Amino acid sequence: MGSQSLADDLSAALVGVQRLIRRRLRRGTTAPRLRGAEVELLRLVVERPGIGVSDAAKELYLAGNSVSTMVNHLARDGYLIRETNPADRRAARLLPTEAAEARLRDWRERRTALVRRQVARLDEADRKALEAALPALRKLAENLHEEAEET
């Protein structure tokens, strides 16, 4: 398999798995649907409470006005608190609400359970192949992150 074919096949497989996981998990929630970028913003704010809008935009590789729009939407829906940064009154700090933390925790638990069930359905050879691929997938993610920081 050439590198082009491997890249195409891997990209298609990763996108397909992620899309199917999202679709399956959406069926089990009654909360309003969040876009992928909104979920990523919530995850970032939970990981780094107090992060500013511009720093969040840089971290997510999004335009500041796009992040600001998402912040307004998530604050309106009760997932984020936007407060004035005491160190710079012109800037805002973002804090997660308990609802945001609960939603992300629920999503993570349901996602883990779904993937666990599907991995259990695979034969042992396929499970071992997935396990063996994890270090390479982590390195691929690390390379993608590093490349994004360089641009």
N, CA and C atoms as a LAMMPS dump frame, in Angstrom:
ITEM: TIMESTEP
0
ITEM: NUMBER OF ATOMS
453
ITEM: BOX BOUNDS ff ff ff
-5.0000000000000000e+02 5.0000000000000000e+02
-5.0000000000000000e+02 5.0000000000000000e+02
-5.0000000000000000e+02 5.0000000000000000e+02
ITEM: ATOMS id mol type element x y z
1 1 1 N 0.858 -1.183 0
2 1 2 C 0 0 0
3 1 3 C 0.895 1.233 0
4 2 1 N 0.697 2.121 -0.951
5 2 2 C 1.486 3.342 -1.02
6 2 3 C 1.081 4.328 0.053
7 3 1 N 1.93 5.319 0.287
8 3 2 C 1.634 6.284 1.351
9 3 3 C 0.383 7.104 1.049
10 4 1 N 0.129 7.383 -0.245
11 4 2 C -1.078 8.129 -0.611
12 4 3 C -2.324 7.315 -0.286
13 5 1 N -2.297 6.039 -0.643
14 5 2 C -3.438 5.171 -0.372
15 5 3 C -3.633 4.985 1.133
16 6 1 N -2.525 4.802 1.863
17 6 2 C -2.619 4.679 3.317
18 6 3 C -3.222 5.942 3.915
19 7 1 N -2.75 7.1 3.469
20 7 2 C -3.271 8.368 3.992
21 7 3 C -4.764 8.504 3.692
22 8 1 N -5.161 8.19 2.472
23 8 2 C -6.58 8.272 2.099
24 8 3 C -7.425 7.297 2.914
25 9 1 N -6.962 6.054 3.002
26 9 2 C -7.725 5.04 3.734
27 9 3 C -7.808 5.365 5.219
28 10 1 N -6.696 5.799 5.806
29 10 2 C -6.689 6.149 7.224
30 10 3 C -7.602 7.345 7.491
31 11 1 N -7.507 8.37 6.653
32 11 2 C -8.367 9.555 6.823
33 11 3 C -9.835 9.172 6.758
34 12 1 N -10.189 8.374 5.767
35 12 2 C -11.584 7.961 5.605
36 12 3 C -12.048 7.129 6.801
37 13 1 N -11.203 6.239 7.284
38 13 2 C -11.587 5.397 8.415
39 13 3 C -11.771 6.228 9.673
40 14 1 N -10.842 7.141 9.952
41 14 2 C -10.945 7.962 11.161
42 14 3 C -12.178 8.857 11.12
43 15 1 N -12.42 9.485 9.983
44 15 2 C -13.595 10.351 9.85
45 15 3 C -14.865 9.531 9.992
46 16 1 N -14.894 8.362 9.377
47 16 2 C -16.076 7.513 9.456
48 16 3 C -16.372 7.054 10.866
49 17 1 N -15.353 6.626 11.584
50 17 2 C -15.548 6.188 12.967
51 17 3 C -16.054 7.346 13.816
52 18 1 N -15.406 8.508 13.693
53 18 2 C -15.808 9.663 14.503
54 18 3 C -17.248 10.082 14.189
55 19 1 N -17.599 10.114 12.924
56 19 2 C -18.957 10.51 12.525
57 19 3 C -19.984 9.543 13.094
58 20 1 N -19.712 8.235 13
59 20 2 C -20.663 7.246 13.5
60 20 3 C -20.787 7.296 15.022
61 21 1 N -19.688 7.53 15.716
62 21 2 C -19.754 7.673 17.173
63 21 3 C -20.634 8.862 17.527
64 22 1 N -20.407 10.014 16.873
65 22 2 C -21.231 11.207 17.165
66 22 3 C -22.702 10.933 16.902
67 23 1 N -23.01 10.318 15.774
68 23 2 C -24.418 10.039 15.444
69 23 3 C -25.07 9.12 16.464
70 24 1 N -24.362 8.082 16.854
71 24 2 C -24.93 7.139 17.829
72 24 3 C -25.156 7.824 19.172
73 25 1 N -24.226 8.678 19.586
74 25 2 C -24.356 9.334 20.886
75 25 3 C -25.432 10.409 20.873
76 26 1 N -25.632 11.056 19.74
77 26 2 C -26.685 12.081 19.66
78 26 3 C -28.056 11.486 19.921
79 27 1 N -28.255 10.253 19.491
80 27 2 C -29.559 9.594 19.693
81 27 3 C -29.91 9.472 21.166
82 28 1 N -28.903 9.376 22.028
83 28 2 C -29.156 9.142 23.436
84 28 3 C -29.235 10.385 24.291
85 29 1 N -29.294 11.553 23.679
86 29 2 C -29.338 12.779 24.48
87 29 3 C -30.575 13.603 24.139
88 30 1 N -31.107 14.243 25.161
89 30 2 C -32.261 15.116 24.957
90 30 3 C -31.839 16.58 24.951
91 31 1 N -30.581 16.844 25.307
92 31 2 C -30.073 18.226 25.342
93 31 3 C -29.927 18.755 23.92
94 32 1 N -29.963 20.07 23.767
95 32 2 C -29.763 20.643 22.435
96 32 3 C -28.422 20.197 21.856
97 33 1 N -28.398 19.977 20.556
98 33 2 C -27.19 19.526 19.882
99 33 3 C -26.129 20.624 19.905
100 34 1 N -24.902 20.213 20.175
101 34 2 C -23.77 21.124 20.111
102 34 3 C -22.928 20.772 18.896
103 35 1 N -22.431 21.794 18.219
104 35 2 C -21.525 21.569 17.091
105 35 3 C -20.185 21.078 17.631
106 36 1 N -19.415 20.434 16.775
107 36 2 C -18.119 19.907 17.172
108 36 3 C -17.208 20.96 17.772
109 37 1 N -17.18 22.151 17.175
110 37 2 C -16.316 23.222 17.685
111 37 3 C -16.784 23.688 19.06
112 38 1 N -18.084 23.664 19.306
113 38 2 C -18.601 24.05 20.624
114 38 3 C -18.171 23.042 21.682
115 39 1 N -18.208 21.774 21.331
116 39 2 C -17.764 20.74 22.264
117 39 3 C -16.281 20.909 22.55
118 40 1 N -15.499 21.186 21.506
119 40 2 C -14.06 21.39 21.696
120 40 3 C -13.793 22.596 22.592
121 41 1 N -14.565 23.653 22.422
122 41 2 C -14.416 24.829 23.279
123 41 3 C -14.764 24.485 24.729
124 42 1 N -15.847 23.752 24.93
125 42 2 C -16.212 23.342 26.291
126 42 3 C -15.107 22.495 26.922
127 43 1 N -14.581 21.542 26.15
128 43 2 C -13.491 20.704 26.675
129 43 3 C -12.302 21.557 27.085
130 44 1 N -11.956 22.523 26.248
131 44 2 C -10.817 23.394 26.54
132 44 3 C -11.06 24.2 27.807
133 45 1 N -12.24 24.756 27.962
134 45 2 C -12.551 25.571 29.145
135 45 3 C -12.578 24.708 30.411
136 46 1 N -13.055 23.477 30.3
137 46 2 C -13.037 22.578 31.452
138 46 3 C -11.594 22.247 31.827
139 47 1 N -10.747 22.033 30.818
140 47 2 C -9.331 21.726 31.071
141 47 3 C -8.562 22.934 31.584
142 48 1 N -8.947 24.129 31.11
143 48 2 C -8.211 25.345 31.468
144 48 3 C -9.176 26.454 31.886
145 49 1 N -9.833 26.284 33.029
146 49 2 C -10.784 27.308 33.479
147 49 3 C -10.089 28.655 33.6
148 50 1 N -10.774 29.692 33.131
149 50 2 C -10.216 31.036 33.18
150 50 3 C -9.529 31.447 31.896
151 51 1 N -9.459 30.552 30.918
152 51 2 C -8.837 30.88 29.638
153 51 3 C -9.603 32.034 28.989
154 52 1 N -8.894 32.877 28.28
155 52 2 C -9.522 33.991 27.585
156 52 3 C -10.021 33.575 26.212
157 53 1 N -10.869 34.412 25.644
158 53 2 C -11.445 34.127 24.331
159 53 3 C -10.348 34.06 23.272
160 54 1 N -9.422 35.018 23.276
161 54 2 C -8.385 35.024 22.239
162 54 3 C -7.452 33.827 22.391
163 55 1 N -7.121 33.444 23.624
164 55 2 C -6.281 32.26 23.827
165 55 3 C -7.019 30.989 23.402
166 56 1 N -8.302 30.937 23.666
167 56 2 C -9.097 29.788 23.238
168 56 3 C -9.125 29.713 21.715
169 57 1 N -9.281 30.85 21.067
170 57 2 C -9.292 30.879 19.599
171 57 3 C -7.967 30.368 19.047
172 58 1 N -6.865 30.816 19.629
173 58 2 C -5.546 30.343 19.176
174 58 3 C -5.403 28.847 19.39
175 59 1 N -5.807 28.381 20.545
176 59 2 C -5.68 26.955 20.879
177 59 3 C -6.507 26.081 19.941
178 60 1 N -7.675 26.581 19.546
179 60 2 C -8.579 25.811 18.69
180 60 3 C -8.379 26.101 17.208
181 61 1 N -7.453 27.036 16.895
182 61 2 C -7.175 27.427 15.505
183 61 3 C -8.434 27.953 14.817
184 62 1 N -9.143 28.825 15.542
185 62 2 C -10.363 29.437 15.028
186 62 3 C -10.249 30.957 15.122
187 63 1 N -11.068 31.641 14.358
188 63 2 C -11.099 33.108 14.416
189 63 3 C -11.703 33.544 15.748
190 64 1 N -11.189 34.623 16.291
191 64 2 C -11.668 35.143 17.565
192 64 3 C -13.155 35.428 17.564
193 65 1 N -13.666 36.003 16.466
194 65 2 C -15.095 36.318 16.428
195 65 3 C -15.951 35.051 16.396
196 66 1 N -15.42 33.964 15.808
197 66 2 C -16.155 32.69 15.816
198 66 3 C -16.24 32.14 17.237
199 67 1 N -15.144 32.218 17.97
200 67 2 C -15.133 31.734 19.348
201 67 3 C -16.039 32.611 20.205
202 68 1 N -16.002 33.91 19.983
203 68 2 C -16.861 34.82 20.736
204 68 3 C -18.338 34.484 20.511
205 69 1 N -18.698 34.172 19.273
206 69 2 C -20.077 33.784 18.963
207 69 3 C -20.446 32.497 19.682
208 70 1 N -19.525 31.517 19.678
209 70 2 C -19.785 30.26 20.381
210 70 3 C -19.917 30.491 21.877
211 71 1 N -19.071 31.364 22.425
212 71 2 C -19.137 31.666 23.859
213 71 3 C -20.508 32.236 24.201
214 72 1 N -20.992 33.168 23.385
215 72 2 C -22.315 33.754 23.637
216 72 3 C -23.403 32.672 23.628
217 73 1 N -23.325 31.782 22.666
218 73 2 C -24.315 30.706 22.545
219 73 3 C -24.237 29.766 23.748
220 74 1 N -23.021 29.353 24.112
221 74 2 C -22.847 28.426 25.229
222 74 3 C -23.187 29.072 26.568
223 75 1 N -22.929 30.354 26.695
224 75 2 C -23.307 31.069 27.934
225 75 3 C -24.831 31.168 28.027
226 76 1 N -25.477 31.477 26.916
227 76 2 C -26.94 31.566 26.885
228 76 3 C -27.581 30.231 27.258
229 77 1 N -26.933 29.118 26.834
230 77 2 C -27.481 27.789 27.113
231 77 3 C -27.053 27.231 28.472
232 78 1 N -26.298 28.023 29.228
233 78 2 C -25.952 27.626 30.585
234 78 3 C -24.718 26.751 30.719
235 79 1 N -23.85 26.749 29.706
236 79 2 C -22.655 25.908 29.755
237 79 3 C -21.377 26.678 30.084
238 80 1 N -21.358 27.971 29.843
239 80 2 C -20.173 28.781 30.123
240 80 3 C -20.542 30.02 30.906
241 81 1 N -19.583 30.461 31.707
242 81 2 C -19.68 31.756 32.383
243 81 3 C -18.583 32.624 31.793
244 82 1 N -18.969 33.798 31.354
245 82 2 C -18.005 34.752 30.798
246 82 3 C -17.923 35.89 31.807
247 83 1 N -16.73 36.049 32.39
248 83 2 C -16.563 37.111 33.376
249 83 3 C -15.374 37.983 33.007
250 84 1 N -15.376 39.185 33.514
251 84 2 C -14.289 40.121 33.247
252 84 3 C -13.013 39.625 33.927
253 85 1 N -11.929 39.678 33.189
254 85 2 C -10.632 39.283 33.724
255 85 3 C -10.144 40.395 34.653
256 86 1 N -9.926 40.104 35.941
257 86 2 C -9.494 41.164 36.858
258 86 3 C -8.135 41.767 36.495
259 87 1 N -7.292 40.993 35.802
260 87 2 C -5.967 41.49 35.411
261 87 3 C -6.043 42.419 34.202
262 88 1 N -7.089 42.281 33.397
263 88 2 C -7.267 43.113 32.199
264 88 3 C -8.768 43.29 31.99
265 89 1 N -9.286 44.395 32.44
266 89 2 C -10.738 44.636 32.438
267 89 3 C -11.353 44.583 31.033
268 90 1 N -10.518 44.671 29.989
269 90 2 C -11.043 44.615 28.616
270 90 3 C -11.242 43.173 28.136
271 91 1 N -10.647 42.224 28.848
272 91 2 C -10.683 40.825 28.421
273 91 3 C -11.653 40.022 29.29
274 92 1 N -12.085 38.916 28.751
275 92 2 C -12.996 38.02 29.469
276 92 3 C -12.286 36.722 29.811
277 93 1 N -12.689 36.142 30.928
278 93 2 C -12.253 34.798 31.316
279 93 3 C -13.447 33.878 31.149
280 94 1 N -13.183 32.664 30.726
281 94 2 C -14.247 31.696 30.512
282 94 3 C -14.178 30.614 31.587
283 95 1 N -15.322 30.317 32.154
284 95 2 C -15.417 29.293 33.19
285 95 3 C -16.542 28.332 32.824
286 96 1 N -16.321 27.038 33.075
287 96 2 C -17.391 26.074 32.79
288 96 3 C -18.421 26.074 33.907
289 97 1 N -19.635 25.736 33.571
290 97 2 C -20.671 25.55 34.588
291 97 3 C -20.717 24.062 34.944
292 98 1 N -21.426 23.761 36.011
293 98 2 C -21.619 22.351 36.367
294 98 3 C -22.33 21.612 35.246
295 99 1 N -23.238 22.302 34.554
296 99 2 C -23.954 21.671 33.438
297 99 3 C -22.982 21.269 32.329
298 100 1 N -21.998 22.11 32.047
299 100 2 C -21.002 21.782 31.02
300 100 3 C -20.182 20.568 31.439
301 101 1 N -19.73 20.58 32.683
302 101 2 C -18.92 19.463 33.164
303 101 3 C -19.724 18.173 33.156
304 102 1 N -20.984 18.239 33.552
305 102 2 C -21.842 17.056 33.562
306 102 3 C -22.084 16.553 32.14
307 103 1 N -22.317 17.477 31.218
308 103 2 C -22.575 17.065 29.834
309 103 3 C -21.352 16.396 29.226
310 104 1 N -20.18 16.969 29.433
311 104 2 C -18.962 16.371 28.894
312 104 3 C -18.677 15.022 29.544
313 105 1 N -18.894 14.928 30.85
314 105 2 C -18.678 13.669 31.563
315 105 3 C -19.631 12.596 31.023
316 106 1 N -20.905 12.946 30.836
317 106 2 C -21.892 12.005 30.312
318 106 3 C -21.498 11.556 28.909
319 107 1 N -21.102 12.51 28.057
320 107 2 C -20.699 12.207 26.676
321 107 3 C -19.506 11.244 26.685
322 108 1 N -18.511 11.549 27.522
323 108 2 C -17.3 10.726 27.589
324 108 3 C -17.639 9.304 28.065
325 109 1 N -18.485 9.202 29.083
326 109 2 C -18.862 7.884 29.606
327 109 3 C -19.642 7.078 28.571
328 110 1 N -20.579 7.732 27.888
329 110 2 C -21.367 7.033 26.871
330 110 3 C -20.508 6.651 25.669
331 111 1 N -19.568 7.542 25.295
332 111 2 C -18.662 7.246 24.181
333 111 3 C -17.78 6.047 24.518
334 112 1 N -17.233 6.035 25.724
335 112 2 C -16.381 4.922 26.151
336 112 3 C -17.164 3.61 26.152
337 113 1 N -18.379 3.646 26.661
338 113 2 C -19.207 2.436 26.7
339 113 3 C -19.519 1.946 25.282
340 114 1 N -19.842 2.862 24.387
341 114 2 C -20.144 2.5 23.001
342 114 3 C -18.931 1.858 22.335
343 115 1 N -17.781 2.491 22.458
344 115 2 C -16.579 1.955 21.816
345 115 3 C -16.188 0.631 22.469
346 116 1 N -16.322 0.534 23.784
347 116 2 C -16.009 -0.724 24.474
348 116 3 C -16.87 -1.857 23.915
349 117 1 N -18.173 -1.603 23.746
350 117 2 C -19.068 -2.64 23.21
351 117 3 C -18.647 -3.054 21.799
352 118 1 N -18.289 -2.067 20.986
353 118 2 C -17.93 -2.388 19.601
354 118 3 C -16.58 -3.09 19.505
355 119 1 N -15.635 -2.694 20.329
356 119 2 C -14.338 -3.374 20.337
357 119 3 C -14.518 -4.82 20.808
358 120 1 N -15.39 -5.039 21.768
359 120 2 C -15.635 -6.398 22.273
360 120 3 C -16.213 -7.294 21.181
361 121 1 N -16.876 -6.719 20.205
362 121 2 C -17.455 -7.499 19.107
363 121 3 C -16.404 -7.959 18.096
364 122 1 N -15.237 -7.333 18.122
365 122 2 C -14.169 -7.698 17.197
366 122 3 C -13.504 -8.991 17.65
367 123 1 N -12.906 -9.703 16.694
368 123 2 C -12.154 -10.891 17.115
369 123 3 C -10.827 -10.445 17.723
370 124 1 N -10.164 -11.368 18.371
371 124 2 C -8.955 -11.033 19.12
372 124 3 C -7.873 -10.437 18.224
373 125 1 N -7.737 -10.928 17.014
374 125 2 C -6.712 -10.402 16.1
375 125 3 C -6.971 -8.926 15.792
376 126 1 N -8.215 -8.565 15.57
377 126 2 C -8.542 -7.16 15.286
378 126 3 C -8.321 -6.286 16.524
379 127 1 N -8.68 -6.792 17.694
380 127 2 C -8.433 -6.024 18.928
381 127 3 C -6.941 -5.802 19.133
382 128 1 N -6.143 -6.817 18.896
383 128 2 C -4.686 -6.68 19.034
384 128 3 C -4.136 -5.697 17.988
385 129 1 N -4.681 -5.713 16.782
386 129 2 C -4.236 -4.779 15.743
387 129 3 C -4.549 -3.338 16.154
388 130 1 N -5.736 -3.112 16.713
389 130 2 C -6.077 -1.769 17.187
390 130 3 C -5.149 -1.34 18.311
391 131 1 N -4.899 -2.245 19.242
392 131 2 C -4.003 -1.928 20.353
393 131 3 C -2.6 -1.599 19.846
394 132 1 N -2.12 -2.37 18.884
395 132 2 C -0.789 -2.132 18.32
396 132 3 C -0.719 -0.805 17.565
397 133 1 N -1.848 -0.357 17.013
398 133 2 C -1.869 0.893 16.247
399 133 3 C -1.933 2.131 17.128
400 134 1 N -2.299 1.992 18.391
401 134 2 C -2.475 3.163 19.261
402 134 3 C -1.241 4.054 19.36
403 135 1 N -0.04 3.532 19.574
404 135 2 C 1.124 4.435 19.631
405 135 3 C 1.309 5.247 18.341
406 136 1 N 1.113 4.61 17.197
407 136 2 C 1.259 5.33 15.931
408 136 3 C 0.17 6.393 15.775
409 137 1 N -1.047 6.091 16.198
410 137 2 C -2.132 7.071 16.116
411 137 3 C -1.869 8.258 17.043
412 138 1 N -1.351 7.966 18.233
413 138 2 C -0.999 9.061 19.157
414 138 3 C 0.099 9.933 18.561
415 139 1 N 1.091 9.311 17.917
416 139 2 C 2.179 10.066 17.291
417 139 3 C 1.637 10.896 16.127
418 140 1 N 0.719 10.344 15.361
419 140 2 C 0.083 11.084 14.276
420 140 3 C -0.633 12.314 14.821
421 141 1 N -1.378 12.147 15.918
422 141 2 C -2.076 13.285 16.537
423 141 3 C -1.073 14.325 17.028
424 142 1 N 0.012 13.876 17.622
425 142 2 C 1.053 14.793 18.099
426 142 3 C 1.662 15.576 16.932
427 143 1 N 1.951 14.885 15.822
428 143 2 C 2.504 15.556 14.646
429 143 3 C 1.53 16.591 14.089
430 144 1 N 0.255 16.232 14.034
431 144 2 C -0.752 17.175 13.544
432 144 3 C -0.814 18.409 14.438
433 145 1 N -0.738 18.2 15.742
434 145 2 C -0.779 19.313 16.678
435 145 3 C 0.458 20.212 16.488
436 146 1 N 1.614 19.601 16.371
437 146 2 C 2.852 20.37 16.184
438 146 3 C 2.822 21.156 14.879
439 147 1 N 2.341 20.543 13.818
440 147 2 C 2.274 21.238 12.527
441 147 3 C 1.329 22.426 12.607
442 148 1 N 0.217 22.247 13.307
443 148 2 C -0.747 23.344 13.439
444 148 3 C -0.133 24.499 14.215
445 149 1 N 0.707 24.207 15.203
446 149 2 C 1.353 25.262 15.97
447 149 3 C 2.388 26.025 15.162
448 150 1 N 2.974 25.351 14.153
449 150 2 C 3.993 25.983 13.313
450 150 3 C 3.402 26.96 12.315
451 151 1 N 2.121 26.793 11.991
452 151 2 C 1.518 27.677 10.98
453 151 3 C 0.844 28.867 11.593
